Amino acid sequence: MDNLHLFFIFIAGIVVGFINVLAAGGSFLTLAILIAFGLPPTVANGTNRVGLLIQNSFASSKFYRLKLLDYKFVFFVAPFAIAGSFIGSYIATHISNELLKKIIAILMVVISVITIYKPQRLVKSELSSLNKKLMALIFFFIGIYGGFIQAGVGFFIISASIWGGFSMVESNAIKVFVITLYTVLILPMFIFAHQINFLVGVILGLGSIIGARIAIHVSIKKGDKFIRIALLILLFVFAVKLMFF
């Protein structure tokens, strides 16, 4: 890649960081750009995770300082998401990618629309043992998808967190922290497979920090209603992309 390509990747990082932290789905754009600029799809998938790790590490620290992260919930569901992410990385080469994308597109619309309009299904501080088991199972499958392709996993984490009784802003904080945790652990798999371009990944990550900073400010200032609208728009855009492109 020449310097002009790297500059556009930095700009893309700003846009993607904003989308990912405000709502979800920015990695679809990242993968498309990296592949268009000449990276093989497998390398684009691995490189994208470097940018995500930088972006979400920054965002997690900001949400922590703003006291928006519920660590009791996060550290309950994170081990299940981590376990699933290892499985997802393994089965990535044993399933039809096109079939999976179409199934996920349908589920993404159905699940997220329901949860966006009925966000307080449970009480977050008093989850029953049954609800805890269900939440553990949900995050396990979320981890499988995140390990497999990553792009769009934020939609599911936000939906699951809302089912747990959290606001959109709190759900965003949970999302970035859970993704940070499992990305740290599965990143070596992509490194050993020689599927990461570190220069591109770091430039993408540096741009995404700027976008993440803007998104955090917007999410705090605008609140739940604005994030729900943004999430719905991105949700349908990426679902259509998965189904038809």
Buried (B, 14 or more C-beta within 10 A) or exposed (E): BEEEBBEBBBBBBBBBBBBBBBBBBBBBBBBBBBBEBEBEEBBBBBBBBBBBBBBBBBBBBBBEEEEBBBEEBBEBBBBBBBBBBBBBBEEBEEEEEEEBBBEBBEBBBEBBBBBBEEBEEBEBEEBEEEBBEBBBEBBBBBBBBBBBBBBBBBBBBBBBBBBBBBBBBBBBBBBBBBBBBBBBBBBEBBEEEEBBBEEBBBBBBBBBBBBBBBBBEBBBEBEBEBBBEBBBEBBBEBBEBBEEE
